[in-house]
Amino acid sequence: MQRLRHARLGAVCCWLLLPGVPATANVGSLNFPDAQYEFVTFGQLDGWSADKHAQVFAGFRKSCEVLMKRKDAADVRPMEKALREVCPRALKLPENSDDGAAKKFFEENFRPVRVSKLGETAGFLTGYYEPEVEGSLTLTKGFTVPLYRRPPELISKARLGKRFMRAGFPSTGGAGHRVNGKFVEYHDRAAIEDGALANRGLEIVWLRDAADAFFIQIQGSARIRLPDGKLVRVNYSAHNGHIFTPIGRNLIETGIVPREEMSMENIRMFIAEMPDEGRELMRKNRAFTFFRVIDNLPPDAEAVGAQGLSLVKDRSIAVDNKLHVYGSLFWIEAKLQLQNTREGQVFNRLMIAQDTGSAIIGIARADIYFGAGVEAGSIAGRIRNPGAFFMLVPNEIDPVRVAAEQNVPNPDYRPEPEKKEPPKPDAKKDDAPKKEEPKK
């Protein structure tokens, strides 16, 4: 597919003339497929001055610590190179810097660029959270639904044939296992629920309810409260390689739940009231998630994201990690159903990319982390809203090259009018409508 991009040259010129922007070494340019850019100023971000910048700055410093430990690679992306230039300056500032200092740091080291898919003006936002449910370390009466650890034979398709592999298991792409020397797809949800992994000692904990296990797999983490009051924290480890299918879509298409009323609560209600139909509905999503236990996470710490850090409530987002680098900053403007009302509430704030997910695909697509517990789950389950995405691009990214690579014609350019040949006279005129031949 041809890569098409667009930028407003006039806006680029204004951006280049911004006062106080330091000259920095170029490390590359933005290079997103099928994307369009619009260069703006911080003053054009609605609510920028009033935001709580310190919350994001503390999370950004932690992301920087991870970025600075990464080894250089030949295929490192320009955004990561640029962030590695910015990070040492962030790490020189105190972690508990106030809002004023954090705001000044962001304005001195970044430039805002509105990003969206080519031909579109808005991106799309959803929400996620960390469920907390009751569970048991052993199979017992009342606790019969397992969460599984990653089976040792499970292989990421993206890792096939590679000698050097990064830690972790990619959240996207296929997966499978070898059977008689042949790489084949792994068991899907129905097969696993029917016992494909039973009696292998892969169970981490046992839960009361199949719907709880299902939604924990979608969220990617959970707090399991044991009968003695102890807390077990589990986090994403791997997936079975099957494509994620949103089951809410089926309820909309069949007319069971109107699109405007779709929420996680309504899905749960359907599963609870119609258990047999609910079981089959969940099986339509063939994807299945495996977990690992997080031993060293304090009870009051937030869930761990794909970057390996505890997320920042209301500030961390999951993004498409094939396009975006962890630690990237985004200003988001949207109206979200933060309260259980039809009218959305203003959600204009700075966010940091520290997680990913198999359903998060595209340059302007994000899943907002709302924390843990029932209230966070209620909010997260309601979020399905458009929003404007502004990426904070480090000054090290060269805007001249960004503009030059957009293939945008000069503003003075005017295409020549198309020359049309005069119509040729018909050899035979027939004003009667012709009968259409049947399609074969």
Protein Blocks (a to p, Z undefined) as FASTA:
>chain_A
ZZdddddfklmmmmmmpghiacdddebdcddehiacddddfklpghklmpcfklmmmmmm
mmmmmmmmpccdfklcfklmmmmmmmmmmmmpcfklcfklmmmmmmmmgccdddddehia
bdcddddddddddddfbdcehiacdcddddfklccfklgopabdcedjdfedcddddeeh
iacddddfklmmnopmgonlpafbdcfblklmmmmmmnopacdddfkopacddddfbdeh
iacddfklmmmmnomagfklgcfklmmmmmmmmmmlmmmmmmmmmbccdddddfklcfkb
ccddfkopacdehkaccddfklpcghiacdddddddfbacfbdcddddddddfbdcfklg
cjbbcdddebecjklmmmmmmgccdddddddddfklcfklmmmmnopacfklccdddddd
dddddfbdcfbdcdddddZZ
